[in-house]
Amino acid sequence: MITLETPTYYSATKKYNLSFPTLEQDVDADVVVIGGGFSGINTALELAEKGITNIVVLEARYLGFGGTGRNGGQIMAGIGHDLEKIKQQVGDEGLRQIFEISELGAGIIKDRIAKYSIDADFCHGYGYMGFNARQEKTLRAWEKDFKSINSKDEIRFMAGSEVKQIIGSDAYSSALLHMGGGHVHSLNLLLGEAKALAGHGVRIFEHSPALEVSYGERITVRTGRGSVRAAKLLWACDSFLNKLEPELHKTTVNTYAFQLMTEPLSDEMINRISPIRGAYSDIRPVIDYYRVTNENRLLFGAATPFVEHIPLDLKAWNRNLMLKIFPYLKDVKIDLAWGGPMATGANLFPQIGTLSGRPNAFYVQGYAGFGVTPSHIICKVLAEGMSEGSSRYDLISSVKHAQILGKDHIRPLLLTAGKSLHQLSGYFNGRR
Ligand SMILES: Cc1cc2nc3c(=O)[nH]c(=O)nc-3n(C[C@H](O)[C@H](O)[C@H](O)COP(=O)(O)OP(=O)(O)OC[C@H]3O[C@@H](n4cnc5c(N)ncnc54)[C@H](O)[C@@H]3O)c2cc1C
């Protein structure tokens, strides 16, 4: 059974021994950030790099407690899952700009790692995998799309026996290799970024949950033992918001994903699974996603495809899915399995902006399970909005997000209906 305290691959291989104090006084700042995951830390780091360093970050538990410390570490291309839905709002030109913004992608993560010497096992190589002819057609179209916005990274469509050049599985008939994508140790990346942030003089507090927020020209955030008064606020709690800000609570619903970690495997086995030592996902509406790690383990993840529920035995549930792709791993031991919630909006697109009538209260949330690279992109844009302003902030914050009615009462039912619709639409958009 899942608990949020279960150890993860990330907690077991953490390289930074960082800890920050609890807030025990009343302090003033230019900006207060609530949430110590990629969103909170990245926005603060972007602001600090612009010279705004009088920032306080409040984290309820410890940095990386949320999705940032429990994800697949997959560095995929783009932002959002279904840009056609967004096109209706932003038009062709807006969509072109969103593609351009997405292209910042892994470059931001790589620059961070280089600039601050972060030890986060960044590895290039991503395979988007197809099971059937419909998906093959989609991957061929993606190849053209990817190449039209990116000329520097290797992007190559493969079919039939060529697929084996990048993966040791008979499950697939086509693949799109994207060497610009890959994978990263997301907790070490976050902690490296937090260390850099502290190096800029930003104050970070752990075990300091925001309990109450009073809005106004200066905003006051109260914790159990202290408070922060600031000119600007950023809500960055994603799926852990827990109703604290009702306006933000209304536009997302939490859904769950689960992961396993195998025992360390031999070099031969890892080369058989992944000759490129890369990351992979298929392109179905609800994907299997997996990657190898620096320690020669396989991390395999998935979500329930139709009915929203939390499997009772996560190791067994995930192992079954893994064996469909790699049957020869049947004797391999599963060392850990864990999972976590992901805040998801109706259009599956990240949400940034300011609260109604509160121009100094910003927010970011709703990556819909696709937040490692997108949080780095989106928070760069958000930091522009929180400082000098920018047209790309105006564009992304202009995307409207529907209220999800009934989510507090019939969440599993709503998500089951949503997943079923999503699966059905997959037949029409070439993803099933
Ligand atoms: C199992 C799983 C697998 C995933 N796999 C991938 C993947 O492979 N690739 C990918 O791109 N994305 C993946 N994601 C999604 C990605 O991890 C998230 O989108 C991203 O980490 C969100 O970052 P965040 O900072 O917005 O939120 P979080 O990392 O969740 O951080 C929010 C933080 O806010 C804190 N908080 C909440 N309330 C308060 C409060 N009142 N006061 C102070 N702090 C508070 C929480 O403790 C938490 O630390 C996955 C997610 C899950 C759960």
PDBQT file of the ligand as one rigid body, heavy atoms in Angstrom, charges set to zero:
ROOT
HETATM    1  C1  LIG A 501       5.125   9.060  -9.357  1.00  0.00    +0.000 C 
HETATM    2  C2  LIG A 501       5.380  10.279 -10.189  1.00  0.00    +0.000 A 
HETATM    3  C3  LIG A 501       6.135  10.158 -11.352  1.00  0.00    +0.000 A 
HETATM    4  C4  LIG A 501       6.399  11.276 -12.145  1.00  0.00    +0.000 A 
HETATM    5  N1  LIG A 501       7.236  11.139 -13.217  1.00  0.00    +0.000 NA
HETATM    6  C5  LIG A 501       7.577  12.239 -13.954  1.00  0.00    +0.000 A 
HETATM    7  C6  LIG A 501       8.531  12.130 -15.001  1.00  0.00    +0.000 A 
HETATM    8  O1  LIG A 501       9.150  11.090 -15.206  1.00  0.00    +0.000 OA
HETATM    9  N2  LIG A 501       8.783  13.230 -15.768  1.00  0.00    +0.000 N 
HETATM   10  C7  LIG A 501       8.163  14.410 -15.538  1.00  0.00    +0.000 A 
HETATM   11  O2  LIG A 501       8.373  15.357 -16.282  1.00  0.00    +0.000 OA
HETATM   12  N3  LIG A 501       7.296  14.569 -14.469  1.00  0.00    +0.000 NA
HETATM   13  C8  LIG A 501       7.018  13.512 -13.676  1.00  0.00    +0.000 A 
HETATM   14  N4  LIG A 501       6.184  13.649 -12.594  1.00  0.00    +0.000 N 
HETATM   15  C9  LIG A 501       5.647  15.001 -12.280  1.00  0.00    +0.000 C 
HETATM   16  C10 LIG A 501       6.685  15.910 -11.593  1.00  0.00    +0.000 C 
HETATM   17  O3  LIG A 501       7.381  15.216 -10.614  1.00  0.00    +0.000 OA
HETATM   18  C11 LIG A 501       5.944  17.094 -10.959  1.00  0.00    +0.000 C 
HETATM   19  O4  LIG A 501       5.153  17.703 -11.961  1.00  0.00    +0.000 OA
HETATM   20  C12 LIG A 501       6.881  18.162 -10.400  1.00  0.00    +0.000 C 
HETATM   21  O5  LIG A 501       7.854  17.581  -9.583  1.00  0.00    +0.000 OA
HETATM   22  C13 LIG A 501       6.065  19.186  -9.639  1.00  0.00    +0.000 C 
HETATM   23  O6  LIG A 501       6.944  20.043  -8.946  1.00  0.00    +0.000 OA
HETATM   24  P1  LIG A 501       6.346  21.131  -7.965  1.00  0.00    +0.000 P 
HETATM   25  O7  LIG A 501       7.485  21.834  -7.353  1.00  0.00    +0.000 OA
HETATM   26  O8  LIG A 501       5.344  21.939  -8.690  1.00  0.00    +0.000 OA
HETATM   27  O9  LIG A 501       5.555  20.301  -6.881  1.00  0.00    +0.000 OA
HETATM   28  P2  LIG A 501       6.103  19.352  -5.730  1.00  0.00    +0.000 P 
HETATM   29  O10 LIG A 501       7.416  18.760  -6.079  1.00  0.00    +0.000 OA
HETATM   30  O11 LIG A 501       5.017  18.408  -5.406  1.00  0.00    +0.000 OA
HETATM   31  O12 LIG A 501       6.376  20.333  -4.540  1.00  0.00    +0.000 OA
HETATM   32  C14 LIG A 501       5.333  20.949  -3.811  1.00  0.00    +0.000 C 
HETATM   33  C15 LIG A 501       5.864  21.181  -2.402  1.00  0.00    +0.000 C 
HETATM   34  O13 LIG A 501       4.989  22.046  -1.718  1.00  0.00    +0.000 OA
HETATM   35  C16 LIG A 501       5.060  21.696  -0.366  1.00  0.00    +0.000 C 
HETATM   36  N5  LIG A 501       3.889  22.270   0.329  1.00  0.00    +0.000 N 
HETATM   37  C17 LIG A 501       2.594  21.924   0.183  1.00  0.00    +0.000 A 
HETATM   38  N6  LIG A 501       1.833  22.665   1.004  1.00  0.00    +0.000 NA
HETATM   39  C18 LIG A 501       2.661  23.507   1.673  1.00  0.00    +0.000 A 
HETATM   40  C19 LIG A 501       2.469  24.495   2.663  1.00  0.00    +0.000 A 
HETATM   41  N7  LIG A 501       1.243  24.769   3.174  1.00  0.00    +0.000 N 
HETATM   42  N8  LIG A 501       3.541  25.171   3.141  1.00  0.00    +0.000 NA
HETATM   43  C20 LIG A 501       4.782  24.913   2.652  1.00  0.00    +0.000 A 
HETATM   44  N9  LIG A 501       5.015  23.957   1.720  1.00  0.00    +0.000 NA
HETATM   45  C21 LIG A 501       3.974  23.268   1.234  1.00  0.00    +0.000 A 
HETATM   46  C22 LIG A 501       5.059  20.186  -0.393  1.00  0.00    +0.000 C 
HETATM   47  O14 LIG A 501       5.523  19.619   0.823  1.00  0.00    +0.000 OA
HETATM   48  C23 LIG A 501       5.971  19.908  -1.577  1.00  0.00    +0.000 C 
HETATM   49  O15 LIG A 501       7.312  19.691  -1.199  1.00  0.00    +0.000 OA
HETATM   50  C24 LIG A 501       5.878  12.556 -11.777  1.00  0.00    +0.000 A 
HETATM   51  C25 LIG A 501       5.126  12.682 -10.610  1.00  0.00    +0.000 A 
HETATM   52  C26 LIG A 501       4.880  11.568  -9.815  1.00  0.00    +0.000 A 
HETATM   53  C27 LIG A 501       4.100  11.724  -8.546  1.00  0.00    +0.000 C 
ENDROOT
TORSDOF 0
